[in-house]
């Protein structure tokens, strides 16, 4: 686009159309600021010329659209390019981080995303067929083709564009009809795009499932009881793998590692000794505010089950509800947290009995134990195939 100088500020490039029902100006940034800070007539609408020349949808949305046209126009925003680009970046990052040989699958996913972008561009191309938009392009092209642009020529252009905009406003039915007619075909492409996105999501979920065993194993390997975020009477030993206490009072102990905010995470505890023990997850800030004491009530910050077969929730009125099973010395309790489906699941390994509870995944959660009286618990390294290794 050739540079058009503002007739009011000759040193500035004219980049906007400022208009309302009374007037239209080809204006620069300084003009826009002056009009914005004044009480001149009706409030001005601002159209960026360069953007309008590239994006017919941007031009069309400056005018009054009926509900059907608005729905059709919103289809351009259903699959925004920024999200598709971000998706490609995430896929590329996954290749680097996981170092798993899925290159062929990833390239196929990227190709599908590129097809969606092409579909979006086709939709925009169809919008260029709008007769009013075509007239607008011709008027601007006529301005650009002039070697020397006089004030009189600019005035004439302003009048013609103003007349065009008035025609659009006065012929809303025709304008909207053209929009809808041009977009009937791309509407089918939109449905195909949604299907492809769903398929892409399924493939990404498959990818996560394939790498999940590695993530679970690494999380278990690094899991340790915290020497800081615990009740002062809890004793940590065996390089953070064991916690024990002998006092008859409420005591809580968190693990150092936060639950990952994606996918499914598993870890397991071996009950070495117990009087009353509660196993689950807790929010560090809330548990800490309670001085690492009682956390098994409503608002206590923890989701847990007890060895006597009862459950406790931070935000649900289900406390003391039966879990259907208890546990005792030498039992192994496997804990599973699913961030996507927002649940925590406890499984007693020896009987395969389990209990599921909904959790608030917006909380930052960490593995958490609570004791009343003497008890000792160890973190074990749990493998999804049923093998455990005592640490």
Secondary structure, 3 states (H helix, E strand, C coil): CCCCECCCCCCCECCEEEECCCCEEEECHHHHHHHHCCCCCCCCEEEEHHHHHHCHHHHHCCCCCCHHHHHHHCHHHHCCHHHHHHHHHHHHHHHHHHCCCCHHHHHHHHHHHHHHHHHHHHHHHHHCCCHHHHHHHHHHHHHHHCCCCCHHHHHHHHHHHHHHHHHHHHCHHHHHHHHHHHCHHHHHHHHHHHHHHHHHHHHHHHHHHHHHHHHHHHHHHHCCEEEEEECCCCEEECCCCEEEECCCCEEEEEEEEECCCCCEEEEEEEEEECCEEEEEEEEHHHHHHCCCCCCCCCCCCEEEEECCCEEECCCCCCCCEECCCCCCCCCEEEEEEECCCCEEEEEECCCCEEEEEECCCCCCEEEEEEEECCEEEEEEEECCCCCEEEC
